[in-house]
Amino acid sequence: MRDDMLSSILSELNGTSADIEASAVISIDGLMIASMLPQGMDEDRVGAMSAAMLSLGGRTADELGRGELEQVLIKADDGFVLMTNAGKDAVVTVMAKPKAKLGLIFLDVKRAADNIEQIL
């Protein structure tokens, strides 16, 4: 039942914007909890990379006196990767197109993360 609820939230998130290409709920250890990834995308790699970036982002925020990490945003030639905390034990990772409207995506991801936190 929990898996169905998480999948439903991710499906709704992916449907809110044509700019969102993929999404996943990942434990802070890098284990995939739920995902809506394109065929051929390696879940284990997405989980591991998300965990590594969260660890580095958290350490950076702490060392530079910025407080507790909320989000990590990566901009690359072929799009964005956004990671947002979903409670203390999980993160929502979203991949978006290069011309994505980030303000709307931030809002949608925050809502999804809040719903996921309640389930987990």
N, C-alpha and C positions, 0 to 999 in steps of 0.2 A: 504494500500500500504506500509506504513512504517513497519507494522508487517511482511509483506512478505519479505521485504528487510532484516530485522533483522534476520528472520528465515533462509534466504538464506545464510547470512554471517555465522551464527552458523553452518549450515549444511556443508558449505565448510570448516570451521574450524575443525569440527569433522572428516571430510574426509581427512584432510591433514596428519593425523597420526593415526595409529592403536592404539597408546598409549593413545589417548584422549577418555575418556569414556562418558563424558557429558560436556555440556557448557550452559551458561545462561547469559543473560543481566539483571542486577538488578539495581534498583534505589538505591541511597545512603540511602534511607529510608527503604530498604529491600523489596520493592515491585517488583515482577517479571514482567519484560517487555517482554521478549521472552526467550524461553528455548528449549533445545534439551537434555532432561533428560531421563534416562531409566525408563521404566514402574515401577511404585511402589515408585519412589523417590518423596518425598513430596516437591512441589515447594515452599510452604510457609516456610518450615523449611530451605531449601537452601537459600532463600531470607533473612530470619531472621539471620541465622548464618553468612552469608556474610556481612550483615550490622554491626553486632556486631564486627566481626573481623576487618573490615575497620575502625570502630570507635576507637577500641583499638590500631590498628596499627598506625593510624593517630596521636593519642594522644602520643603514644610512640615516634614516629619520632619527633614530635614537642618538647616534654619534654626533649629529649636527644640531641636536636640541630642538627637533621639530615635533616632538611628541609621538603619539602612537600612529602607526601607518594605517591609512584608510584605503588608498588606491595606488596602483602602479599603472602608468600609461606608457606604452611603447609605440613610437611612430616609425614606420619603415616605408620604403618605396611602394610596397604593395598593400599597405593598410595599417591598421592599428590593432594592438592587443591591449585590452583593458582588464585589470584584475581588481576586484573590489571585495573586501571582507564580507563574509556572510556569517557573522558571529566570530567566536574565538577559534573555532575548529575547522572552518572551511572558507573557501574563496570562490567567487564566480569569475570565470575567465570568459571574455567575449572577444571575438575577432571580427573586425569591421573593415569595410572597404576604404580605400584611400580618401575618397571625397565625402566620407560620412559626416553627418551633422552630430558632432560629439555632445553638444549640450543635451539633445534629446536622448541620446544613448546613455549618457551619465544618469539621467533621470530614470529611464527605464531599468537600467541595471541596478540602481539603488533600490527601487521598488522590489525587483526580483530578489535581491540579496536579503532584504528585510523579510520577505515571505519565506525564503529558504531557511533563514535563521530560526524562524518559528517552528519549522518542521524538524530541523536537526536538534 
